[in-house]
Amino acid sequence: EYISVANLASVLKMRVEDFVKKLEDLGFEDVQNDHILNAEHAGLIAQEYNFEPIIQAKGEDGDIYAAPARSPEDYAKLPPRPPVVTIMGHVDHGKTTILDYIRKSSVAATEFGGITQHIGAFSVPLVSGKKITFLDTPGHAAFETMRARGANVTDIVVLVVAADDSVMPQTIEAIKHAQAAKVPIIVAINKIDKEQAHPDRVKQDLGRHGVEVEEYGGDVQTVLVSGKTGQGIPDLEEAISLQSEVLDHRADPEANVEGWVLEGTTKKSGKVATVLVRNGTLRQGDILVAGTTWTRVRALRNEAGAAVKEIGPGMPVEVDGWREQPIAGDEALQASSEQQAAQIADLRTEKLERLQMAKDMEAINETRRLEAERREADEAAAKAAKAGETIPEEVLKKESGPEIVSFIVKADVSGSAEAVVDSITAIGNNEVGARILRSGVGSPSEFDVQHAADAGGHIVNFNTIIQPNIAAMAEGKGVKILDSNIIYRVVENVKALMSEKLSPKI
Ligand code: GDP
């Protein structure tokens, strides 16, 4: 929603010099060619030249979004889905060994000839008929990378602690990651086959780091395992399954497909990506959009490399036919036609370009402002020196508090509301800062808009549907609704709005 003076001039087919003069006539001061105008100003100027500006209402931007969260009653009617598990823990405590054991002993592997391929995740059927999906990149970096992109893929963390080594620095780090993401932990006390194994010590040490195991009155399950011999692995799988029942993981196999991209690669067959289906059933011929790329699915392959016709919620599958390679952490959503998918991909590319331009311009404007400030200070100092005075304190140290921009945060669930609040609070510098007025679950309401308007603030909407009357009311009151369903985009939007606050001072 930004355009530079030079670009607007070219849109209006005017010479930049004439256009800049015209802007000054209109009351804009100190205009430079690369000065950035917001949508409102650009619209006003365009109208001056008898152009009808098209400013889209939020939510009618032609993009697609994940379906909003269901009511608890509707959710309870859905069938269970397999939980998605990430294995974490200190180096050498046996994460890879345990994963390999689970993968090799899985029925799926033997059923399809036994050679499992790395596609980013694999699913294991239990004796009970239930399934568990394991992300097959153990470790913390993968978990955090996905989370940083707003992809809350993991339902349960299995924390591997070697019984002969107990809690180590990366164990503590893993606990912190899991807690920050509000993902429950199951502890696998590994290497139980070793003579030096001291499982009780592990349990005590965990207690000291905020992991209260069942044996000591907490609610964290522990399982004694050996990745080497396979001892206890079925118990671990049962513990995961039980935890998933308690957490009540469900999904709608009939819904439009929603999923996360776990990884993307280029193979002989073209660009492929592993999609972890979150909702709906993905079938051959379906059309998916992920970030700025899309595909009409030609073939679906499971982790054994076998072609499958369809894949349901909680399951990973390799999808081919992507125009560009998708990025891990992107959300994959079903589109209704190739045409729609291509349009959305274009629209998102444009959005990203505009955002990048706004960022660049923001940086340029900021540099200019600092330069001007320094020049001013230098001049004042020179003047003072000439007059033989001491340099006044306020010239030496230009100090003023940051400009505060207020936000009301609305989100689909409380977990995402908190994540949004956390990431917004982290934004800001000594020029401009963000303040959260209030946060809550549900679509933005009239009250939210009124509150934001009264406070001169704005609304951040995360993954809920904005009612048209609310969008209209907000527009009428000058309240912006920043709409997104990916955390890093929320951050980008908030930053863009905050930089807009700065521009009048430039
Ligand atoms: P990671 O760094 O956590 O993935 O650890 P690895 O799976 O690579 O295991 C580190 C070392 O511990 C390897 O030499 C494994 O063979 C060994 N190891 C893993 N699990 C067990 C186990 O249950 N018992 C024994 N005795 N050794 C194990």
Boltz pocket constraint, residues with backbone or C-beta under 6 A from the ligand:
constraints:
  - pocket:
      binder: B
      contacts: [[A, 89], [A, 90], [A, 91], [A, 92], [A, 93], [A, 94], [A, 95], [A, 96], [A, 97], [A, 98], [A, 138], [A, 190], [A, 191], [A, 192], [A, 193], [A, 194], [A, 225], [A, 226], [A, 227], [A, 228], [A, 229]]
      max_distance: 6.0
